Every structure is written in structure tokens, then in C-alpha cells.
Amino acid sequence: MHRGISPSRASHAVLLLHGLYSSALELQYVGKRLRAAGFAVYTPNLPGYSVTQGKYPEVAGRWEAWLAEAKRQLEQLLARHERVSIGGLCIGADLALMLAAEYGARVDALLLLSTTLYYDGWSLPWYRFLLPLAYYTPLGRLYAYEEREPFGLKNEQMRRLVAAEMKQRKVSRAGADRLHSSGLFQAHRLIRAVKRALPGIRNPALIVHATEDDMTSLRSVRCLEGRLGSERVEVLLLGNSYHMVSLDNEKDRVADRMIEFLGLPAAQEKRLAA
């Protein structure tokens, strides 16, 4: 479990799950902002899912294995902290939803950033619908989708930085330079499971999504709004960002809304009231 930005005595912990073939770096900024507000923040690596030590898994694990490791991390937090919320970006948001479906009211709230329930963003190739099917063919299992401009970023300076990192090291703070077909196949399997689980999820949920998300359109937001069983659902739509909302132009607005949605940790509330 990654603890680099986690105050151990905080009463309210937040488990943040990054996107597929990426790392905690894509959530580092919002994590630091949450920590500064008094939350404990954990951004774990998941075997077969995360980029670790500058390398990504050539063959992804099954999504059930990703979820099992996320559950193990969550169990540790539930044992240590009075309150625990879960956040995620992209496929990390899907994993957060599956955790909420299983743990119910033991999870305080959900922070869903760029939730991907459909791969239908404007920057994706026309053949994106065939990618899950490619996994069933011998050559398809060797296929890797190469990331391309704009890398989920509207901020041109950050985009250039990410492009340089990918060229030099094949991985960047926005993730790896390619997505292997095995990972995409498991992501599609996970998405199907999430859609079935949505009506049974009743945790308060904050949905953050860019109106110009290049990976997944507002159709994902409409799906969440229409199917989630939660009584409290808030939506923040961003007009100056793309998919990587935790790194892009409005990252401060994203962090502010996350903190506001969760509320101040109990210990900090007592200090303010004193």
C-alpha cells in the first residue's frame, strides 16, 4: 500500500485508484490537496493493472484480480480509520464502483473521475468497437493500442511533457504509451459488470467529467445518473479539460469539489468549532 501522502491519524481515509496501465502519479495532485485538507490518502499499485517501476504489465491480470487487490487495500483502511471513501479515475472509477457494490454503507462516498462506461471519446479510432473482439484472435492478443495526442490533456504544456516522458521512458504521469489488448479486454469485462451493479450502489457519489472528454463521452455520465441507486448524486462538468481531469487545466476545481463533497474530517471539524 502506498503511504507517501497519508497522515496515519486522520479519521477519514480516501482510497484513490488510478486508471488502467497507469500509476499513482496521475492522482498525485488531487491526493496532495486531500491530504492538506486533513484526509488520509492511499494510492495503491494493483498487480497486472498498474505501471510499476517504470514498467507496465505485458499481459494484464483478470479484472477480478484487480478488484481482489483493491478489496485487500480497502479492508486495511476500514480497520484503521473511522470513515473511508473511494475515488478513481477512468477504469479506476469502475473499480471504485465495484467496491461500493460489495461493501455498501461501509464506504462513505464515491469520487468518480472520468468514469469510463463507454469507449466513445472523440479521439479514439473508428475501429475501437472491434478491440474487445480482437482478443479472441491469435494476432489480436498481441495487439497494443498506442496512445496518441492529446493524451487526455487539453493543457498544451502538460501534453508536451507527457509526450516527452512517453518517448523517453514509454510511460508518463498520464500512463503508459500503449494499452495491450489483454488489458482492454479485461476493462470491457469490468465495465459490463459495473453496469449490472449500478442499481444496487447507494453510496453518495460525486461524478466529475469533462464535456470534451476524448476517451469517454457524456454518455457515461448519463448512464451513471440514470442507473445509480444513490440518493445523493452530484455532477461537476468541466469545460476546459479532457479525460485526465486530475492533471488538466481544472485540476484545482476538481480537488476543491472533492474536498467539499467529502466534508471536513471529524477531527478538523472539532478544531474549527473550538
NUPA-707544 format. One record per residue (C-alpha): x, z, y; residue number from 1; residue in three letters. Coordinates in pm, 1 decimal. Example, Ala and Ser with C-alpha at 12.3 -4.5 7.8 and 13.67 -1.06 7.14 Angstrom:
> c1, c3, c2, seq, type
> 1230.0, 780.0, -450.0, 1, ALA
> 1367.0, 714.0, -106.0, 2, SER
***
This chain:
> c1, c3, c2, seq, type
> 0.0, 0.0, 0.0, 1, MET
> 136.5, -96.3, 340.6, 2, HIS
> 151.3, 204.3, 571.8, 3, ARG
> 362.3, 80.1, 860.1, 4, GLY
> 88.8, 121.5, 1119.4, 5, ILE
> -107.5, 408.8, 970.2, 6, SER
> -144.1, 761.4, 1112.1, 7, PRO
> -191.3, 964.8, 792.7, 8, SER
> -403.7, 1237.6, 952.7, 9, ARG
> -667.0, 1008.9, 1104.4, 10, ALA
> -1016.2, 1086.5, 975.7, 11, SER
> -1133.0, 722.9, 983.5, 12, HIS
> -929.0, 464.4, 791.9, 13, ALA
> -961.9, 86.4, 810.4, 14, VAL
> -859.0, -136.3, 520.2, 15, LEU
> -772.3, -482.0, 657.0, 16, LEU
> -748.4, -776.3, 415.2, 17, LEU
> -569.5, -1091.5, 526.1, 18, HIS
> -653.6, -1447.2, 426.9, 19, GLY
> -551.0, -1638.5, 114.7, 20, LEU
> -178.0, -1726.7, 88.9, 21, TYR
> -102.4, -1522.8, 398.7, 22, SER
> 24.6, -1176.5, 488.1, 23, SER
> -43.8, -868.2, 697.9, 24, ALA
> 125.4, -1041.3, 993.2, 25, LEU
> -193.5, -1229.7, 1077.6, 26, GLU
> -370.5, -895.4, 1130.1, 27, LEU
> -78.1, -709.9, 1284.5, 28, GLN
> -202.7, -723.4, 1643.1, 29, TYR
> -557.9, -602.7, 1580.3, 30, VAL
> -416.2, -343.8, 1340.8, 31, GLY
> -192.4, -203.4, 1610.9, 32, LYS
> -483.7, -191.3, 1851.5, 33, ARG
> -693.1, 0.6, 1597.8, 34, LEU
> -408.0, 240.6, 1537.4, 35, ARG
> -369.3, 301.6, 1910.4, 36, ALA
> -739.8, 390.6, 1919.5, 37, ALA
> -681.5, 659.6, 1655.2, 38, GLY
> -764.7, 487.2, 1328.3, 39, PHE
> -550.3, 480.1, 1016.4, 40, ALA
> -485.5, 115.7, 930.2, 41, VAL
> -381.5, -24.3, 592.9, 42, TYR
> -294.7, -390.2, 532.4, 43, THR
> -200.9, -424.1, 164.2, 44, PRO
> -49.3, -708.8, -32.5, 45, ASN
> -254.5, -838.1, -324.1, 46, LEU
> -60.4, -993.6, -616.5, 47, PRO
> -146.5, -1357.8, -676.0, 48, GLY
> -303.4, -1375.0, -330.7, 49, TYR
> -54.8, -1260.2, -65.9, 50, SER
> 264.0, -1411.5, 67.0, 51, VAL
> 531.4, -1151.3, -8.8, 52, THR
> 895.7, -1152.1, 98.6, 53, GLN
> 852.2, -1498.4, 245.2, 54, GLY
> 725.6, -1647.1, -81.3, 55, LYS
> 376.6, -1743.1, -190.5, 56, TYR
> 242.4, -1745.0, -546.4, 57, PRO
> 266.9, -2090.6, -701.2, 58, GLU
> -30.4, -2005.4, -923.0, 59, VAL
> -293.7, -1776.9, -780.4, 60, ALA
> -442.1, -1495.7, -980.7, 61, GLY
> -812.9, -1486.7, -1055.9, 62, ARG
> -1025.7, -1361.3, -769.7, 63, TRP
> -1138.4, -1074.2, -991.5, 64, GLU
> -774.2, -958.7, -999.8, 65, ALA
> -753.4, -978.9, -619.4, 66, TRP
> -1065.6, -765.2, -597.7, 67, LEU
> -937.8, -516.6, -855.7, 68, ALA
> -624.8, -451.4, -648.0, 69, GLU
> -831.4, -421.7, -328.6, 70, ALA
> -1051.5, -166.6, -509.4, 71, LYS
> -745.4, 32.6, -608.6, 72, ARG
> -634.5, 43.4, -246.2, 73, GLN
> -982.9, 141.6, -131.0, 74, LEU
> -1005.0, 423.7, -384.4, 75, GLU
> -686.9, 574.5, -242.8, 76, GLN
> -827.6, 564.6, 109.4, 77, LEU
> -1158.1, 719.8, 4.1, 78, LEU
> -962.6, 1007.3, -149.0, 79, ALA
> -759.1, 1066.5, 168.2, 80, ARG
> -993.0, 1001.9, 459.5, 81, HIS
> -1336.8, 1123.5, 562.6, 82, GLU
> -1450.9, 774.9, 658.0, 83, ARG
> -1335.9, 429.9, 550.7, 84, VAL
> -1429.1, 89.5, 688.6, 85, SER
> -1317.4, -251.2, 564.7, 86, ILE
> -1220.7, -562.4, 757.7, 87, GLY
> -1099.4, -903.6, 657.4, 88, GLY
> -1010.0, -1248.4, 785.5, 89, LEU
> -1127.5, -1568.0, 616.2, 90, CYS
> -1121.7, -1510.6, 237.3, 91, ILE
> -1018.3, -1152.5, 316.2, 92, GLY
> -1363.8, -1108.3, 471.4, 93, ALA
> -1516.3, -1232.6, 145.5, 94, ASP
> -1320.6, -970.5, -46.1, 95, LEU
> -1439.4, -706.7, 202.5, 96, ALA
> -1798.5, -808.4, 133.8, 97, LEU
> -1748.5, -777.8, -242.2, 98, MET
> -1603.9, -429.3, -197.3, 99, LEU
> -1905.7, -331.0, 12.0, 100, ALA
> -2139.1, -469.3, -254.4, 101, ALA
> -1983.5, -234.7, -511.0, 102, GLU
> -1912.2, 75.5, -302.0, 103, TYR
> -2225.7, 73.7, -88.4, 104, GLY
> -2262.0, 361.8, 157.2, 105, ALA
> -1915.2, 494.6, 75.3, 106, ARG
> -1793.9, 221.2, 312.2, 107, VAL
> -1876.7, 298.0, 675.1, 108, ASP
> -1872.8, -52.6, 820.4, 109, ALA
> -1755.7, -410.4, 779.3, 110, LEU
> -1541.0, -611.8, 1021.8, 111, LEU
> -1586.1, -976.4, 921.6, 112, LEU
> -1347.9, -1214.7, 1099.3, 113, LEU
> -1388.5, -1589.6, 1044.7, 114, SER
> -1577.5, -1528.1, 721.4, 115, THR
> -1544.3, -1838.2, 505.7, 116, THR
> -1854.5, -1917.0, 303.0, 117, LEU
> -1820.7, -2293.4, 352.4, 118, TYR
> -1506.7, -2502.4, 391.8, 119, TYR
> -1663.5, -2732.1, 650.3, 120, ASP
> -1446.9, -2698.1, 961.3, 121, GLY
> -1376.0, -2995.7, 1183.9, 122, TRP
> -1002.1, -3017.5, 1099.4, 123, SER
> -1043.5, -3038.2, 722.5, 124, LEU
> -1012.6, -3374.5, 541.2, 125, PRO
> -1320.1, -3564.1, 426.3, 126, TRP
> -1228.0, -3508.1, 61.1, 127, TYR
> -1242.5, -3126.4, 94.1, 128, ARG
> -1555.8, -3121.4, -123.4, 129, PHE
> -1354.3, -3260.0, -415.4, 130, LEU
> -1080.6, -2994.6, -407.8, 131, LEU
> -1252.6, -2746.1, -642.7, 132, PRO
> -1316.1, -3027.2, -891.8, 133, LEU
> -950.2, -3131.5, -880.4, 134, ALA
> -856.5, -2809.6, -1054.5, 135, TYR
> -1021.0, -2933.3, -1373.7, 136, TYR
> -782.7, -3230.3, -1399.1, 137, THR
> -416.8, -3213.4, -1513.4, 138, PRO
> -285.0, -3364.3, -1188.9, 139, LEU
> -529.6, -3165.1, -979.9, 140, GLY
> -378.7, -2839.0, -1099.0, 141, ARG
> -51.1, -2947.4, -939.4, 142, LEU
> -213.2, -3037.5, -608.3, 143, TYR
> -147.0, -2837.0, -293.3, 144, ALA
> -334.8, -2885.3, 32.1, 145, TYR
> -81.5, -2897.0, 315.4, 146, GLU
> -168.9, -2706.6, 629.9, 147, GLU
> -178.3, -2919.0, 942.3, 148, ARG
> -233.6, -2896.3, 1314.0, 149, GLU
> -388.6, -2697.4, 1472.1, 150, PRO
> -317.5, -2427.8, 1204.3, 151, PHE
> -633.1, -2243.5, 1310.6, 152, GLY
> -493.8, -2184.4, 1659.2, 153, LEU
> -618.4, -2306.7, 1993.4, 154, LYS
> -331.5, -2134.5, 2176.5, 155, ASN
> -68.0, -2407.7, 2201.4, 156, GLU
> 227.5, -2171.9, 2237.1, 157, GLN
> 131.0, -1979.9, 1923.5, 158, MET
> 64.2, -2308.6, 1745.0, 159, ARG
> 417.7, -2432.3, 1820.3, 160, ARG
> 561.1, -2101.7, 1699.6, 161, LEU
> 366.1, -2119.3, 1373.1, 162, VAL
> 467.8, -2484.2, 1319.7, 163, ALA
> 834.9, -2390.7, 1366.2, 164, ALA
> 804.8, -2097.7, 1123.2, 165, GLU
> 641.4, -2317.5, 860.2, 166, MET
> 908.3, -2584.9, 898.3, 167, LYS
> 1191.1, -2333.9, 870.7, 168, GLN
> 1058.4, -2096.0, 605.6, 169, ARG
> 741.8, -2262.4, 464.3, 170, LYS
> 546.5, -1950.5, 564.2, 171, VAL
> 438.2, -1817.3, 901.7, 172, SER
> 245.7, -1536.9, 1063.9, 173, ARG
> -61.6, -1759.0, 1014.8, 174, ALA
> 3.7, -1807.5, 644.0, 175, GLY
> 180.7, -2049.6, 411.9, 176, ALA
> 234.3, -2419.5, 475.8, 177, ASP
> 20.4, -2516.1, 177.2, 178, ARG
> -267.9, -2393.2, -35.0, 179, LEU
> -235.5, -2458.7, -406.2, 180, HIS
> -537.6, -2588.6, -593.7, 181, SER
> -546.9, -2278.8, -815.5, 182, SER
> -596.9, -2057.9, -509.8, 183, GLY
> -861.9, -2286.0, -362.2, 184, LEU
> -1044.1, -2290.9, -693.8, 185, PHE
> -1049.8, -1911.9, -709.5, 186, GLN
> -1160.2, -1893.3, -345.1, 187, ALA
> -1459.6, -2115.0, -424.8, 188, HIS
> -1545.2, -1893.4, -722.8, 189, ARG
> -1527.7, -1587.7, -499.4, 190, LEU
> -1748.3, -1749.6, -235.1, 191, ILE
> -2018.1, -1817.3, -493.4, 192, ARG
> -2010.1, -1451.5, -599.0, 193, ALA
> -2028.4, -1333.8, -236.5, 194, VAL
> -2335.9, -1544.6, -162.9, 195, LYS
> -2514.8, -1390.2, -459.9, 196, ARG
> -2416.3, -1039.2, -347.5, 197, ALA
> -2514.6, -1064.0, 21.0, 198, LEU
> -2875.4, -935.4, -5.6, 199, PRO
> -2755.4, -612.8, -167.2, 200, GLY
> -2498.7, -536.6, 104.0, 201, ILE
> -2642.0, -293.3, 357.9, 202, ARG
> -2336.5, -172.7, 547.4, 203, ASN
> -2325.9, -214.7, 926.7, 204, PRO
> -2143.6, -542.4, 988.9, 205, ALA
> -1962.5, -698.4, 1282.2, 206, LEU
> -1931.4, -1075.8, 1249.5, 207, ILE
> -1661.7, -1240.7, 1463.1, 208, VAL
> -1642.7, -1618.6, 1459.2, 209, HIS
> -1516.6, -1899.4, 1681.1, 210, ALA
> -1769.6, -2161.0, 1783.6, 211, THR
> -1495.0, -2422.0, 1726.0, 212, GLU
> -1357.6, -2274.2, 1402.7, 213, ASP
> -1157.0, -2556.4, 1246.2, 214, ASP
> -1184.9, -2421.1, 890.2, 215, MET
> -1541.1, -2298.3, 856.4, 216, THR
> -1832.1, -2376.8, 1085.7, 217, SER
> -2105.5, -2154.5, 1225.2, 218, LEU
> -2295.6, -2229.3, 905.2, 219, ARG
> -2107.1, -1930.7, 757.3, 220, SER
> -2239.8, -1709.0, 1037.6, 221, VAL
> -2595.3, -1828.8, 983.3, 222, ARG
> -2559.6, -1758.1, 612.0, 223, CYS
> -2444.8, -1402.8, 681.3, 224, LEU
> -2720.7, -1339.0, 934.2, 225, GLU
> -2986.8, -1476.4, 703.5, 226, GLY
> -2881.3, -1314.0, 375.5, 227, ARG
> -2706.1, -985.3, 453.3, 228, LEU
> -2919.2, -684.1, 370.0, 229, GLY
> -2768.7, -481.2, 657.6, 230, SER
> -2996.5, -337.5, 924.1, 231, GLU
> -2716.5, -340.6, 1181.0, 232, ARG
> -2550.0, -678.2, 1222.3, 233, VAL
> -2368.4, -770.6, 1541.7, 234, GLU
> -2223.3, -1113.7, 1612.9, 235, VAL
> -1939.6, -1198.0, 1850.5, 236, LEU
> -1895.9, -1571.5, 1907.4, 237, LEU
> -1570.0, -1684.2, 2065.6, 238, LEU
> -1548.2, -1995.7, 2281.6, 239, GLY
> -1170.7, -2012.7, 2331.2, 240, ASN
> -1033.5, -1966.6, 1979.3, 241, SER
> -1013.4, -2144.8, 1646.0, 242, TYR
> -1004.0, -1993.3, 1296.4, 243, HIS
> -720.3, -1741.3, 1341.9, 244, MET
> -914.1, -1517.2, 1580.4, 245, VAL
> -673.4, -1225.3, 1530.2, 246, SER
> -384.1, -1432.6, 1670.5, 247, LEU
> -551.2, -1668.8, 1914.4, 248, ASP
> -648.4, -1664.4, 2282.7, 249, ASN
> -917.8, -1397.7, 2247.2, 250, GLU
> -738.7, -1152.0, 2018.8, 251, LYS
> -780.0, -872.6, 2275.6, 252, ASP
> -1152.6, -933.8, 2292.3, 253, ARG
> -1165.6, -925.5, 1911.9, 254, VAL
> -974.6, -596.7, 1894.3, 255, ALA
> -1187.7, -440.2, 2169.9, 256, ASP
> -1509.2, -527.5, 1988.1, 257, ARG
> -1377.0, -399.4, 1654.4, 258, MET
> -1289.9, -63.7, 1811.1, 259, ILE
> -1622.6, -45.2, 1993.1, 260, GLU
> -1815.6, -127.7, 1677.1, 261, PHE
> -1642.6, 137.1, 1467.6, 262, LEU
> -1665.5, 403.0, 1735.9, 263, GLY
> -1400.4, 659.5, 1811.5, 264, LEU
> -1267.1, 861.6, 1517.2, 265, PRO
> -1422.5, 1206.2, 1493.9, 266, ALA
> -1103.4, 1389.5, 1593.9, 267, ALA
> -1068.1, 1180.4, 1908.2, 268, GLN
> -1436.2, 1230.1, 1994.5, 269, GLU
> -1380.5, 1609.0, 1979.6, 270, LYS
> -1078.2, 1583.0, 2207.7, 271, ARG
> -1272.9, 1378.3, 2460.5, 272, LEU
> -1562.1, 1624.1, 2453.3, 273, ALA
> -1332.5, 1926.0, 2505.4, 274, ALA
***
